[in-house]
Amino acid sequence: MLTIHTADQLTPGDGRPPLPGGAVLVEGRQIAAVEVYDDLAAAHPSARVRRWPGVLTPGLVDPHGPEILEQSYHPDPREDLGDEPLTGEALKALDMTDARWGASARRGVQRLLAQGTVAVVGPLRRPAVIDAVHRSGLTIEHGLTETPLIPGTEATFAVFDTTECVATVIRGRLLHRRR
């Protein structure tokens, strides 16, 4: 299925200039084209269209993967531990099993996706955390590398309206959308 994602502006990355009214044509997991929306819509009239406010750009690579996912506990809303990640002495006081690390990592990954993150810099060492990251669609990188939005690359990007992430797409899958 073809999907056109369009925003007020597309910033393709890789030093290329912004494209007002730009769009990406996604076919499966890949970017098939990057053009002005009107041209893509005319060439692919049956494609599904997702219109976003703001700027469509390559997704973020978070350099703090281990700190966020293996050195912090993201509480379950049903626990009486607050809304913010626990670290330091508060983390040491918890009985952290592999299952609890995995559940915490899944909640941490949801926070990352809501920020437009598409990859974290590792290394990650806990198998339950690594599994949660891989299942989410995020990748684990060894450095801060941005993947530009060009045809033939994976359809991985984020959309920001001012400073808020409104959508995160990884390999063609919409994994976060602001409600």
C-alpha positions in Angstrom: 0.0 0.0 0.0 1.2 3.5 -0.9 1.1 6.2 1.7 2.0 9.9 1.3 3.1 11.6 4.4 3.1 15.4 4.0 3.8 18.4 6.3 4.1 22.1 6.1 7.8 21.6 5.5 10.0 18.6 4.8 13.6 18.7 6.0 15.3 15.8 4.2 18.6 15.9 6.1 22.1 15.3 4.6 22.6 19.1 4.1 19.8 19.3 1.5 17.6 22.4 1.7 14.1 22.3 3.3 11.2 21.6 0.9 8.0 23.6 1.8 4.9 21.5 1.2 7.2 18.5 0.8 6.1 14.9 1.1 7.5 11.3 1.2 5.8 8.5 -0.7 6.1 5.3 1.4 5.8 1.9 -0.2 6.0 -0.8 2.4 9.1 -0.2 4.5 10.8 2.1 2.0 10.7 5.7 0.8 9.7 5.5 -2.9 9.9 9.3 -3.6 10.5 12.6 -2.0 8.8 15.5 -3.7 6.3 18.4 -3.4 3.0 17.0 -2.2 1.0 18.2 -5.2 3.3 16.3 -7.6 3.2 13.1 -5.5 -0.6 13.2 -5.1 -1.1 13.7 -8.8 1.2 10.8 -9.7 -0.3 8.5 -7.1 -4.0 9.4 -6.7 -4.9 6.1 -4.9 -2.3 6.5 -2.2 -3.5 7.1 1.4 -2.6 10.6 2.6 -1.4 11.5 6.1 -1.2 15.2 6.6 0.8 16.5 9.5 1.3 20.0 10.9 4.9 21.2 11.2 8.1 19.7 9.9 8.7 16.2 8.6 12.4 15.3 9.2 14.6 12.3 9.8 13.9 10.8 13.3 16.1 11.5 16.3 18.9 9.3 17.5 19.1 9.4 21.3 22.7 9.2 22.6 21.6 8.0 26.0 20.2 4.5 25.4 21.8 2.7 28.4 21.0 5.6 30.8 17.3 5.8 29.7 16.6 2.1 29.4 19.0 0.3 31.7 19.8 2.8 34.4 16.3 4.1 34.9 13.0 2.5 35.9 9.9 3.7 34.1 7.1 3.1 36.5 3.8 1.4 35.5 1.0 3.9 36.0 -0.7 1.4 38.3 2.3 1.5 40.7 2.5 4.2 43.4 5.9 5.4 42.2 5.1 8.6 40.3 5.3 9.5 36.6 9.0 10.1 36.2 11.8 7.6 35.7 13.5 6.4 38.9 17.3 6.4 39.1 20.0 6.1 41.8 18.9 5.1 45.3 15.2 4.9 44.3 16.1 2.4 41.6 18.3 0.4 43.9 15.4 0.0 46.3 13.3 -1.8 43.7 13.4 -5.6 43.2 14.4 -5.5 39.5 13.8 -8.8 37.8 14.3 -9.4 34.1 10.6 -9.2 33.5 10.4 -5.9 35.3 13.4 -4.5 33.3 11.6 -5.5 30.1 8.3 -3.9 31.1 10.2 -0.7 32.2 12.1 -0.7 28.8 8.8 -1.0 26.9 7.4 2.1 28.7 10.7 3.9 28.2 10.6 3.1 24.5 7.1 4.6 24.3 8.5 7.8 25.8 11.3 7.9 23.2 8.9 7.3 20.3 6.7 10.2 21.7 9.8 12.4 21.4 10.5 11.5 17.7 13.3 9.0 18.5 13.9 6.2 16.0 17.2 4.8 17.4 19.2 4.8 20.6 23.0 4.7 20.9 24.2 1.6 22.8 25.6 -0.6 23.9 22.7 -2.2 25.7 23.5 -5.2 27.8 20.2 -6.5 29.4 18.5 -9.1 27.2 15.0 -8.0 28.3 15.8 -4.4 27.4 17.4 -5.3 24.0 14.3 -7.4 23.2 12.0 -4.6 24.1 13.9 -2.2 21.9 14.0 -4.5 18.9 10.3 -5.4 19.2 9.4 -1.7 19.2 11.1 -1.0 15.9 13.8 1.2 17.4 17.3 0.4 16.3 20.5 0.3 18.5 23.3 2.4 16.9 26.9 2.7 17.7 27.0 6.5 17.0 24.9 9.5 16.1 24.1 8.9 12.5 21.1 10.5 10.8 19.4 8.7 7.9 18.4 11.2 5.3 15.0 11.0 3.6 15.8 9.8 0.1 14.2 7.2 -2.1 15.4 3.7 -1.5 16.1 4.2 2.3 13.9 2.9 5.1 10.8 5.0 5.7 11.9 6.2 9.1 11.2 9.7 10.2 9.4 12.0 12.7 7.1 15.0 12.4 7.4 18.0 14.8 4.9 20.8 15.3 7.0 23.5 17.0 8.8 21.4 19.7 6.3 18.6 20.1 6.5 15.3 18.2 3.2 14.6 16.4 4.2 11.4 14.7 7.1 8.8 14.6 7.3 6.4 11.7 9.8 3.5 11.6 10.3 1.3 8.5 6.9 2.5 7.2 5.0 1.8 10.5 3.3 4.7 12.3 4.5 3.9 15.9 3.5 7.1 17.6 0.9 9.7 16.9 -0.1 12.6 19.2 -3.7 12.2 20.2 
